[in-house]
């Protein structure tokens, strides 16, 4: 099951530390095998930085996601042609 579709952030950088399991890291036009102990990143940018973590194993793929805390971001979903804009209040909500 993939909970997060292929997407890119225009303002936020992301870093993923794989805790358990294995899968595929889809980044731009590339696909990389990932497993426990790997670290992958997704810098802010256009569709060339779109990314998705896909569980290809038989056990849950667990990871720690770290992101920059930006007040505004535009998120694109290249596979569906959709986008989302996010604007946080000053209190971070």
Phi and psi restraints in degrees (range 20) as a CNS / XPLOR table:
assign (resid 1 and name C) (resid 2 and name N)
       (resid 2 and name CA) (resid 2 and name C) 1.0 -107.2 20.0 2
assign (resid 2 and name N) (resid 2 and name CA)
       (resid 2 and name C) (resid 3 and name N) 1.0 117.0 20.0 2
assign (resid 2 and name C) (resid 3 and name N)
       (resid 3 and name CA) (resid 3 and name C) 1.0 -86.8 20.0 2
assign (resid 3 and name N) (resid 3 and name CA)
       (resid 3 and name C) (resid 4 and name N) 1.0 -24.5 20.0 2
assign (resid 3 and name C) (resid 4 and name N)
       (resid 4 and name CA) (resid 4 and name C) 1.0 -123.0 20.0 2
assign (resid 4 and name N) (resid 4 and name CA)
       (resid 4 and name C) (resid 5 and name N) 1.0 120.5 20.0 2
assign (resid 4 and name C) (resid 5 and name N)
       (resid 5 and name CA) (resid 5 and name C) 1.0 -72.2 20.0 2
assign (resid 5 and name N) (resid 5 and name CA)
       (resid 5 and name C) (resid 6 and name N) 1.0 166.7 20.0 2
assign (resid 5 and name C) (resid 6 and name N)
       (resid 6 and name CA) (resid 6 and name C) 1.0 -56.5 20.0 2
assign (resid 6 and name N) (resid 6 and name CA)
       (resid 6 and name C) (resid 7 and name N) 1.0 123.0 20.0 2
assign (resid 6 and name C) (resid 7 and name N)
       (resid 7 and name CA) (resid 7 and name C) 1.0 -155.6 20.0 2
assign (resid 7 and name N) (resid 7 and name CA)
       (resid 7 and name C) (resid 8 and name N) 1.0 163.9 20.0 2
assign (resid 7 and name C) (resid 8 and name N)
       (resid 8 and name CA) (resid 8 and name C) 1.0 -137.5 20.0 2
assign (resid 8 and name N) (resid 8 and name CA)
       (resid 8 and name C) (resid 9 and name N) 1.0 150.0 20.0 2
assign (resid 8 and name C) (resid 9 and name N)
       (resid 9 and name CA) (resid 9 and name C) 1.0 -107.2 20.0 2
assign (resid 9 and name N) (resid 9 and name CA)
       (resid 9 and name C) (resid 10 and name N) 1.0 137.2 20.0 2
assign (resid 9 and name C) (resid 10 and name N)
       (resid 10 and name CA) (resid 10 and name C) 1.0 -83.0 20.0 2
assign (resid 10 and name N) (resid 10 and name CA)
       (resid 10 and name C) (resid 11 and name N) 1.0 -21.8 20.0 2
assign (resid 10 and name C) (resid 11 and name N)
       (resid 11 and name CA) (resid 11 and name C) 1.0 -122.6 20.0 2
assign (resid 11 and name N) (resid 11 and name CA)
       (resid 11 and name C) (resid 12 and name N) 1.0 -26.9 20.0 2
assign (resid 11 and name C) (resid 12 and name N)
       (resid 12 and name CA) (resid 12 and name C) 1.0 -98.9 20.0 2
assign (resid 12 and name N) (resid 12 and name CA)
       (resid 12 and name C) (resid 13 and name N) 1.0 134.2 20.0 2
assign (resid 12 and name C) (resid 13 and name N)
       (resid 13 and name CA) (resid 13 and name C) 1.0 -91.5 20.0 2
assign (resid 13 and name N) (resid 13 and name CA)
       (resid 13 and name C) (resid 14 and name N) 1.0 147.3 20.0 2
assign (resid 13 and name C) (resid 14 and name N)
       (resid 14 and name CA) (resid 14 and name C) 1.0 -131.2 20.0 2
assign (resid 14 and name N) (resid 14 and name CA)
       (resid 14 and name C) (resid 15 and name N) 1.0 150.5 20.0 2
assign (resid 14 and name C) (resid 15 and name N)
       (resid 15 and name CA) (resid 15 and name C) 1.0 -135.6 20.0 2
assign (resid 15 and name N) (resid 15 and name CA)
       (resid 15 and name C) (resid 16 and name N) 1.0 135.9 20.0 2
assign (resid 15 and name C) (resid 16 and name N)
       (resid 16 and name CA) (resid 16 and name C) 1.0 -125.4 20.0 2
assign (resid 16 and name N) (resid 16 and name CA)
       (resid 16 and name C) (resid 17 and name N) 1.0 127.4 20.0 2
assign (resid 16 and name C) (resid 17 and name N)
       (resid 17 and name CA) (resid 17 and name C) 1.0 -110.3 20.0 2
assign (resid 17 and name N) (resid 17 and name CA)
       (resid 17 and name C) (resid 18 and name N) 1.0 118.0 20.0 2
assign (resid 17 and name C) (resid 18 and name N)
       (resid 18 and name CA) (resid 18 and name C) 1.0 -79.2 20.0 2
assign (resid 18 and name N) (resid 18 and name CA)
       (resid 18 and name C) (resid 19 and name N) 1.0 118.7 20.0 2
assign (resid 18 and name C) (resid 19 and name N)
       (resid 19 and name CA) (resid 19 and name C) 1.0 -92.6 20.0 2
assign (resid 19 and name N) (resid 19 and name CA)
       (resid 19 and name C) (resid 20 and name N) 1.0 -34.0 20.0 2
assign (resid 19 and name C) (resid 20 and name N)
       (resid 20 and name CA) (resid 20 and name C) 1.0 -160.8 20.0 2
assign (resid 20 and name N) (resid 20 and name CA)
       (resid 20 and name C) (resid 21 and name N) 1.0 146.5 20.0 2
assign (resid 20 and name C) (resid 21 and name N)
       (resid 21 and name CA) (resid 21 and name C) 1.0 89.8 20.0 2
assign (resid 21 and name N) (resid 21 and name CA)
       (resid 21 and name C) (resid 22 and name N) 1.0 -171.0 20.0 2
assign (resid 21 and name C) (resid 22 and name N)
       (resid 22 and name CA) (resid 22 and name C) 1.0 -147.6 20.0 2
assign (resid 22 and name N) (resid 22 and name CA)
       (resid 22 and name C) (resid 23 and name N) 1.0 162.5 20.0 2
assign (resid 22 and name C) (resid 23 and name N)
       (resid 23 and name CA) (resid 23 and name C) 1.0 -175.8 20.0 2
assign (resid 23 and name N) (resid 23 and name CA)
       (resid 23 and name C) (resid 24 and name N) 1.0 -156.3 20.0 2
assign (resid 23 and name C) (resid 24 and name N)
       (resid 24 and name CA) (resid 24 and name C) 1.0 -123.9 20.0 2
assign (resid 24 and name N) (resid 24 and name CA)
       (resid 24 and name C) (resid 25 and name N) 1.0 135.2 20.0 2
assign (resid 24 and name C) (resid 25 and name N)
       (resid 25 and name CA) (resid 25 and name C) 1.0 -104.9 20.0 2
assign (resid 25 and name N) (resid 25 and name CA)
       (resid 25 and name C) (resid 26 and name N) 1.0 111.0 20.0 2
assign (resid 25 and name C) (resid 26 and name N)
       (resid 26 and name CA) (resid 26 and name C) 1.0 -89.6 20.0 2
assign (resid 26 and name N) (resid 26 and name CA)
       (resid 26 and name C) (resid 27 and name N) 1.0 120.2 20.0 2
assign (resid 26 and name C) (resid 27 and name N)
       (resid 27 and name CA) (resid 27 and name C) 1.0 -135.9 20.0 2
assign (resid 27 and name N) (resid 27 and name CA)
       (resid 27 and name C) (resid 28 and name N) 1.0 113.7 20.0 2
assign (resid 27 and name C) (resid 28 and name N)
       (resid 28 and name CA) (resid 28 and name C) 1.0 57.7 20.0 2
assign (resid 28 and name N) (resid 28 and name CA)
       (resid 28 and name C) (resid 29 and name N) 1.0 -127.3 20.0 2
assign (resid 28 and name C) (resid 29 and name N)
       (resid 29 and name CA) (resid 29 and name C) 1.0 -93.9 20.0 2
assign (resid 29 and name N) (resid 29 and name CA)
       (resid 29 and name C) (resid 30 and name N) 1.0 7.4 20.0 2
assign (resid 29 and name C) (resid 30 and name N)
       (resid 30 and name CA) (resid 30 and name C) 1.0 -105.7 20.0 2
assign (resid 30 and name N) (resid 30 and name CA)
       (resid 30 and name C) (resid 31 and name N) 1.0 154.0 20.0 2
assign (resid 30 and name C) (resid 31 and name N)
       (resid 31 and name CA) (resid 31 and name C) 1.0 -129.3 20.0 2
assign (resid 31 and name N) (resid 31 and name CA)
       (resid 31 and name C) (resid 32 and name N) 1.0 127.2 20.0 2
assign (resid 31 and name C) (resid 32 and name N)
       (resid 32 and name CA) (resid 32 and name C) 1.0 -120.5 20.0 2
assign (resid 32 and name N) (resid 32 and name CA)
       (resid 32 and name C) (resid 33 and name N) 1.0 139.7 20.0 2
assign (resid 32 and name C) (resid 33 and name N)
       (resid 33 and name CA) (resid 33 and name C) 1.0 -74.3 20.0 2
assign (resid 33 and name N) (resid 33 and name CA)
       (resid 33 and name C) (resid 34 and name N) 1.0 136.6 20.0 2
assign (resid 33 and name C) (resid 34 and name N)
       (resid 34 and name CA) (resid 34 and name C) 1.0 -128.5 20.0 2
assign (resid 34 and name N) (resid 34 and name CA)
       (resid 34 and name C) (resid 35 and name N) 1.0 151.2 20.0 2
assign (resid 34 and name C) (resid 35 and name N)
       (resid 35 and name CA) (resid 35 and name C) 1.0 -152.1 20.0 2
assign (resid 35 and name N) (resid 35 and name CA)
       (resid 35 and name C) (resid 36 and name N) 1.0 174.3 20.0 2
assign (resid 35 and name C) (resid 36 and name N)
       (resid 36 and name CA) (resid 36 and name C) 1.0 -47.7 20.0 2
assign (resid 36 and name N) (resid 36 and name CA)
       (resid 36 and name C) (resid 37 and name N) 1.0 131.4 20.0 2
assign (resid 36 and name C) (resid 37 and name N)
       (resid 37 and name CA) (resid 37 and name C) 1.0 95.3 20.0 2
assign (resid 37 and name N) (resid 37 and name CA)
       (resid 37 and name C) (resid 38 and name N) 1.0 -14.9 20.0 2
assign (resid 37 and name C) (resid 38 and name N)
       (resid 38 and name CA) (resid 38 and name C) 1.0 -75.9 20.0 2
assign (resid 38 and name N) (resid 38 and name CA)
       (resid 38 and name C) (resid 39 and name N) 1.0 151.7 20.0 2
assign (resid 38 and name C) (resid 39 and name N)
       (resid 39 and name CA) (resid 39 and name C) 1.0 -127.4 20.0 2
assign (resid 39 and name N) (resid 39 and name CA)
       (resid 39 and name C) (resid 40 and name N) 1.0 128.4 20.0 2
assign (resid 39 and name C) (resid 40 and name N)
       (resid 40 and name CA) (resid 40 and name C) 1.0 -129.9 20.0 2
assign (resid 40 and name N) (resid 40 and name CA)
       (resid 40 and name C) (resid 41 and name N) 1.0 153.9 20.0 2
assign (resid 40 and name C) (resid 41 and name N)
       (resid 41 and name CA) (resid 41 and name C) 1.0 -128.7 20.0 2
assign (resid 41 and name N) (resid 41 and name CA)
       (resid 41 and name C) (resid 42 and name N) 1.0 160.6 20.0 2
assign (resid 41 and name C) (resid 42 and name N)
       (resid 42 and name CA) (resid 42 and name C) 1.0 -137.7 20.0 2
assign (resid 42 and name N) (resid 42 and name CA)
       (resid 42 and name C) (resid 43 and name N) 1.0 99.0 20.0 2
assign (resid 42 and name C) (resid 43 and name N)
       (resid 43 and name CA) (resid 43 and name C) 1.0 -71.9 20.0 2
assign (resid 43 and name N) (resid 43 and name CA)
       (resid 43 and name C) (resid 44 and name N) 1.0 157.1 20.0 2
assign (resid 43 and name C) (resid 44 and name N)
       (resid 44 and name CA) (resid 44 and name C) 1.0 -62.2 20.0 2
assign (resid 44 and name N) (resid 44 and name CA)
       (resid 44 and name C) (resid 45 and name N) 1.0 146.8 20.0 2
assign (resid 44 and name C) (resid 45 and name N)
       (resid 45 and name CA) (resid 45 and name C) 1.0 163.4 20.0 2
assign (resid 45 and name N) (resid 45 and name CA)
       (resid 45 and name C) (resid 46 and name N) 1.0 -163.6 20.0 2
assign (resid 45 and name C) (resid 46 and name N)
       (resid 46 and name CA) (resid 46 and name C) 1.0 -84.9 20.0 2
assign (resid 46 and name N) (resid 46 and name CA)
       (resid 46 and name C) (resid 47 and name N) 1.0 -162.9 20.0 2
assign (resid 46 and name C) (resid 47 and name N)
       (resid 47 and name CA) (resid 47 and name C) 1.0 -61.9 20.0 2
assign (resid 47 and name N) (resid 47 and name CA)
       (resid 47 and name C) (resid 48 and name N) 1.0 -19.0 20.0 2
assign (resid 47 and name C) (resid 48 and name N)
       (resid 48 and name CA) (resid 48 and name C) 1.0 -67.1 20.0 2
assign (resid 48 and name N) (resid 48 and name CA)
       (resid 48 and name C) (resid 49 and name N) 1.0 -15.0 20.0 2
assign (resid 48 and name C) (resid 49 and name N)
       (resid 49 and name CA) (resid 49 and name C) 1.0 -105.9 20.0 2
assign (resid 49 and name N) (resid 49 and name CA)
       (resid 49 and name C) (resid 50 and name N) 1.0 10.4 20.0 2
assign (resid 49 and name C) (resid 50 and name N)
       (resid 50 and name CA) (resid 50 and name C) 1.0 -60.3 20.0 2
assign (resid 50 and name N) (resid 50 and name CA)
       (resid 50 and name C) (resid 51 and name N) 1.0 145.7 20.0 2
assign (resid 50 and name C) (resid 51 and name N)
       (resid 51 and name CA) (resid 51 and name C) 1.0 -149.8 20.0 2
assign (resid 51 and name N) (resid 51 and name CA)
       (resid 51 and name C) (resid 52 and name N) 1.0 159.5 20.0 2
assign (resid 51 and name C) (resid 52 and name N)
       (resid 52 and name CA) (resid 52 and name C) 1.0 -162.3 20.0 2
assign (resid 52 and name N) (resid 52 and name CA)
       (resid 52 and name C) (resid 53 and name N) 1.0 139.1 20.0 2
assign (resid 52 and name C) (resid 53 and name N)
       (resid 53 and name CA) (resid 53 and name C) 1.0 -103.7 20.0 2
assign (resid 53 and name N) (resid 53 and name CA)
       (resid 53 and name C) (resid 54 and name N) 1.0 126.1 20.0 2
assign (resid 53 and name C) (resid 54 and name N)
       (resid 54 and name CA) (resid 54 and name C) 1.0 -120.3 20.0 2
assign (resid 54 and name N) (resid 54 and name CA)
       (resid 54 and name C) (resid 55 and name N) 1.0 125.5 20.0 2
assign (resid 54 and name C) (resid 55 and name N)
       (resid 55 and name CA) (resid 55 and name C) 1.0 -78.8 20.0 2
assign (resid 55 and name N) (resid 55 and name CA)
       (resid 55 and name C) (resid 56 and name N) 1.0 118.3 20.0 2
assign (resid 55 and name C) (resid 56 and name N)
       (resid 56 and name CA) (resid 56 and name C) 1.0 -110.5 20.0 2
assign (resid 56 and name N) (resid 56 and name CA)
       (resid 56 and name C) (resid 57 and name N) 1.0 2.0 20.0 2
assign (resid 56 and name C) (resid 57 and name N)
       (resid 57 and name CA) (resid 57 and name C) 1.0 -95.6 20.0 2
assign (resid 57 and name N) (resid 57 and name CA)
       (resid 57 and name C) (resid 58 and name N) 1.0 -176.5 20.0 2
assign (resid 57 and name C) (resid 58 and name N)
       (resid 58 and name CA) (resid 58 and name C) 1.0 -98.3 20.0 2
assign (resid 58 and name N) (resid 58 and name CA)
       (resid 58 and name C) (resid 59 and name N) 1.0 -2.7 20.0 2
assign (resid 58 and name C) (resid 59 and name N)
       (resid 59 and name CA) (resid 59 and name C) 1.0 -120.5 20.0 2
assign (resid 59 and name N) (resid 59 and name CA)
       (resid 59 and name C) (resid 60 and name N) 1.0 162.0 20.0 2
assign (resid 59 and name C) (resid 60 and name N)
       (resid 60 and name CA) (resid 60 and name C) 1.0 -58.2 20.0 2
assign (resid 60 and name N) (resid 60 and name CA)
       (resid 60 and name C) (resid 61 and name N) 1.0 140.5 20.0 2
assign (resid 60 and name C) (resid 61 and name N)
       (resid 61 and name CA) (resid 61 and name C) 1.0 -96.8 20.0 2
assign (resid 61 and name N) (resid 61 and name CA)
       (resid 61 and name C) (resid 62 and name N) 1.0 113.6 20.0 2
assign (resid 61 and name C) (resid 62 and name N)
       (resid 62 and name CA) (resid 62 and name C) 1.0 -108.3 20.0 2
assign (resid 62 and name N) (resid 62 and name CA)
       (resid 62 and name C) (resid 63 and name N) 1.0 139.5 20.0 2
assign (resid 62 and name C) (resid 63 and name N)
       (resid 63 and name CA) (resid 63 and name C) 1.0 -148.9 20.0 2
assign (resid 63 and name N) (resid 63 and name CA)
       (resid 63 and name C) (resid 64 and name N) 1.0 155.8 20.0 2
assign (resid 63 and name C) (resid 64 and name N)
       (resid 64 and name CA) (resid 64 and name C) 1.0 -100.1 20.0 2
assign (resid 64 and name N) (resid 64 and name CA)
       (resid 64 and name C) (resid 65 and name N) 1.0 125.1 20.0 2
assign (resid 64 and name C) (resid 65 and name N)
       (resid 65 and name CA) (resid 65 and name C) 1.0 -108.4 20.0 2
assign (resid 65 and name N) (resid 65 and name CA)
       (resid 65 and name C) (resid 66 and name N) 1.0 129.6 20.0 2
assign (resid 65 and name C) (resid 66 and name N)
       (resid 66 and name CA) (resid 66 and name C) 1.0 -121.9 20.0 2
assign (resid 66 and name N) (resid 66 and name CA)
       (resid 66 and name C) (resid 67 and name N) 1.0 133.2 20.0 2
assign (resid 66 and name C) (resid 67 and name N)
       (resid 67 and name CA) (resid 67 and name C) 1.0 -135.2 20.0 2
assign (resid 67 and name N) (resid 67 and name CA)
       (resid 67 and name C) (resid 68 and name N) 1.0 150.1 20.0 2
assign (resid 67 and name C) (resid 68 and name N)
       (resid 68 and name CA) (resid 68 and name C) 1.0 -67.7 20.0 2
assign (resid 68 and name N) (resid 68 and name CA)
       (resid 68 and name C) (resid 69 and name N) 1.0 146.9 20.0 2
assign (resid 68 and name C) (resid 69 and name N)
       (resid 69 and name CA) (resid 69 and name C) 1.0 -95.8 20.0 2
assign (resid 69 and name N) (resid 69 and name CA)
       (resid 69 and name C) (resid 70 and name N) 1.0 87.2 20.0 2
assign (resid 69 and name C) (resid 70 and name N)
       (resid 70 and name CA) (resid 70 and name C) 1.0 -96.9 20.0 2
assign (resid 70 and name N) (resid 70 and name CA)
       (resid 70 and name C) (resid 71 and name N) 1.0 150.8 20.0 2
assign (resid 70 and name C) (resid 71 and name N)
       (resid 71 and name CA) (resid 71 and name C) 1.0 -82.5 20.0 2
assign (resid 71 and name N) (resid 71 and name CA)
       (resid 71 and name C) (resid 72 and name N) 1.0 -22.1 20.0 2
assign (resid 71 and name C) (resid 72 and name N)
       (resid 72 and name CA) (resid 72 and name C) 1.0 -143.9 20.0 2
assign (resid 72 and name N) (resid 72 and name CA)
       (resid 72 and name C) (resid 73 and name N) 1.0 142.6 20.0 2
assign (resid 72 and name C) (resid 73 and name N)
       (resid 73 and name CA) (resid 73 and name C) 1.0 -153.0 20.0 2
assign (resid 73 and name N) (resid 73 and name CA)
       (resid 73 and name C) (resid 74 and name N) 1.0 152.0 20.0 2
assign (resid 73 and name C) (resid 74 and name N)
       (resid 74 and name CA) (resid 74 and name C) 1.0 -117.7 20.0 2
assign (resid 74 and name N) (resid 74 and name CA)
       (resid 74 and name C) (resid 75 and name N) 1.0 128.5 20.0 2
assign (resid 74 and name C) (resid 75 and name N)
       (resid 75 and name CA) (resid 75 and name C) 1.0 -115.5 20.0 2
assign (resid 75 and name N) (resid 75 and name CA)
       (resid 75 and name C) (resid 76 and name N) 1.0 126.3 20.0 2
assign (resid 75 and name C) (resid 76 and name N)
       (resid 76 and name CA) (resid 76 and name C) 1.0 -105.2 20.0 2
assign (resid 76 and name N) (resid 76 and name CA)
       (resid 76 and name C) (resid 77 and name N) 1.0 147.5 20.0 2
assign (resid 76 and name C) (resid 77 and name N)
       (resid 77 and name CA) (resid 77 and name C) 1.0 -121.3 20.0 2
assign (resid 77 and name N) (resid 77 and name CA)
       (resid 77 and name C) (resid 78 and name N) 1.0 87.3 20.0 2
assign (resid 77 and name C) (resid 78 and name N)
       (resid 78 and name CA) (resid 78 and name C) 1.0 -57.1 20.0 2
assign (resid 78 and name N) (resid 78 and name CA)
       (resid 78 and name C) (resid 79 and name N) 1.0 -33.7 20.0 2
assign (resid 78 and name C) (resid 79 and name N)
       (resid 79 and name CA) (resid 79 and name C) 1.0 -67.1 20.0 2
assign (resid 79 and name N) (resid 79 and name CA)
       (resid 79 and name C) (resid 80 and name N) 1.0 -30.8 20.0 2
assign (resid 79 and name C) (resid 80 and name N)
       (resid 80 and name CA) (resid 80 and name C) 1.0 -107.1 20.0 2
assign (resid 80 and name N) (resid 80 and name CA)
       (resid 80 and name C) (resid 81 and name N) 1.0 -11.1 20.0 2
assign (resid 80 and name C) (resid 81 and name N)
       (resid 81 and name CA) (resid 81 and name C) 1.0 76.2 20.0 2
assign (resid 81 and name N) (resid 81 and name CA)
       (resid 81 and name C) (resid 82 and name N) 1.0 11.7 20.0 2
assign (resid 81 and name C) (resid 82 and name N)
       (resid 82 and name CA) (resid 82 and name C) 1.0 -93.9 20.0 2
assign (resid 82 and name N) (resid 82 and name CA)
       (resid 82 and name C) (resid 83 and name N) 1.0 166.3 20.0 2
assign (resid 82 and name C) (resid 83 and name N)
       (resid 83 and name CA) (resid 83 and name C) 1.0 -147.3 20.0 2
assign (resid 83 and name N) (resid 83 and name CA)
       (resid 83 and name C) (resid 84 and name N) 1.0 164.2 20.0 2
assign (resid 83 and name C) (resid 84 and name N)
       (resid 84 and name CA) (resid 84 and name C) 1.0 -139.6 20.0 2
assign (resid 84 and name N) (resid 84 and name CA)
       (resid 84 and name C) (resid 85 and name N) 1.0 139.8 20.0 2
assign (resid 84 and name C) (resid 85 and name N)
       (resid 85 and name CA) (resid 85 and name C) 1.0 -113.4 20.0 2
assign (resid 85 and name N) (resid 85 and name CA)
       (resid 85 and name C) (resid 86 and name N) 1.0 140.6 20.0 2
assign (resid 85 and name C) (resid 86 and name N)
       (resid 86 and name CA) (resid 86 and name C) 1.0 -127.4 20.0 2
assign (resid 86 and name N) (resid 86 and name CA)
       (resid 86 and name C) (resid 87 and name N) 1.0 131.5 20.0 2
assign (resid 86 and name C) (resid 87 and name N)
       (resid 87 and name CA) (resid 87 and name C) 1.0 -134.4 20.0 2
assign (resid 87 and name N) (resid 87 and name CA)
       (resid 87 and name C) (resid 88 and name N) 1.0 115.8 20.0 2
assign (resid 87 and name C) (resid 88 and name N)
       (resid 88 and name CA) (resid 88 and name C) 1.0 -90.0 20.0 2
assign (resid 88 and name N) (resid 88 and name CA)
       (resid 88 and name C) (resid 89 and name N) 1.0 148.7 20.0 2
assign (resid 88 and name C) (resid 89 and name N)
       (resid 89 and name CA) (resid 89 and name C) 1.0 -74.1 20.0 2
assign (resid 89 and name N) (resid 89 and name CA)
       (resid 89 and name C) (resid 90 and name N) 1.0 168.7 20.0 2
assign (resid 89 and name C) (resid 90 and name N)
       (resid 90 and name CA) (resid 90 and name C) 1.0 -60.1 20.0 2
assign (resid 90 and name N) (resid 90 and name CA)
       (resid 90 and name C) (resid 91 and name N) 1.0 -27.5 20.0 2
assign (resid 90 and name C) (resid 91 and name N)
       (resid 91 and name CA) (resid 91 and name C) 1.0 -83.1 20.0 2
assign (resid 91 and name N) (resid 91 and name CA)
       (resid 91 and name C) (resid 92 and name N) 1.0 5.3 20.0 2
assign (resid 91 and name C) (resid 92 and name N)
       (resid 92 and name CA) (resid 92 and name C) 1.0 88.1 20.0 2
assign (resid 92 and name N) (resid 92 and name CA)
       (resid 92 and name C) (resid 93 and name N) 1.0 3.4 20.0 2
